[in-house]
């Protein structure tokens, strides 16, 4: 399944995944890691894998590697 996510790097709130009540495929992911050298992307993958209860290899960033808005796919 594919999701559109908004990433909040460097957040004290993270790691946390919040869903948008108006759209099933919209998530906000809060991670503590900063967006430096891919650290935030790695944290996003780990956080989403824990949220969906799948291994991290089943979470793929499709688009938006350098953006706060990303398109991801989760294989279940």
C-alpha positions in Angstrom: 0.0 0.0 0.0 1.2 3.5 -0.8 1.0 6.5 1.6 1.8 10.2 1.4 3.7 11.2 4.5 4.9 14.5 6.0 8.2 14.2 7.9 9.1 16.3 10.9 12.8 15.8 11.4 14.5 17.0 14.6 11.3 16.7 16.5 11.3 16.2 20.3 7.9 14.4 19.8 9.4 11.5 17.9 9.5 8.7 17.0 5.8 9.0 16.4 3.3 8.4 13.5 0.1 10.4 13.5 -2.7 9.8 11.0 -4.7 12.5 9.3 -8.4 11.8 10.1 -9.6 13.2 6.7 -7.3 11.0 4.6 -6.4 7.3 5.2 -3.2 7.6 3.1 -1.8 10.7 4.8 0.6 10.3 7.8 2.8 12.6 9.7 6.0 11.0 11.0 8.0 12.7 13.8 11.6 11.6 14.1 14.4 12.9 16.4 17.1 12.6 13.7 18.1 15.7 11.7 17.9 15.6 7.9 21.7 15.2 7.5 23.3 12.4 5.5 20.0 10.4 5.2 19.7 10.0 9.0 16.1 11.2 9.0 15.1 9.0 6.0 16.5 5.9 7.8 14.6 6.9 11.0 11.4 7.3 9.0 11.8 3.8 7.5 12.4 2.3 11.0 9.5 4.3 12.6 7.0 3.3 9.8 8.2 -0.3 10.0 7.4 -0.4 13.7 4.1 1.4 13.1 2.9 -1.1 10.5 4.6 -4.1 12.3 6.7 -5.1 9.3 10.5 -5.4 8.8 12.2 -2.2 7.7 13.1 -3.9 4.3 9.3 -3.8 3.5 9.2 0.0 3.7 10.4 1.9 0.6 10.6 5.6 -0.1 9.4 6.0 -3.6 9.6 9.8 -4.0 10.8 12.8 -2.0 14.1 11.6 -0.6 15.2 15.2 -0.1 11.8 16.6 0.8 9.6 16.6 3.9 6.7 15.3 1.8 7.4 11.7 0.7 5.6 8.9 -1.1 6.3 5.6 0.5 5.2 2.0 -0.1 4.6 -0.6 2.6 4.7 -4.3 1.6 2.5 -6.4 3.9 
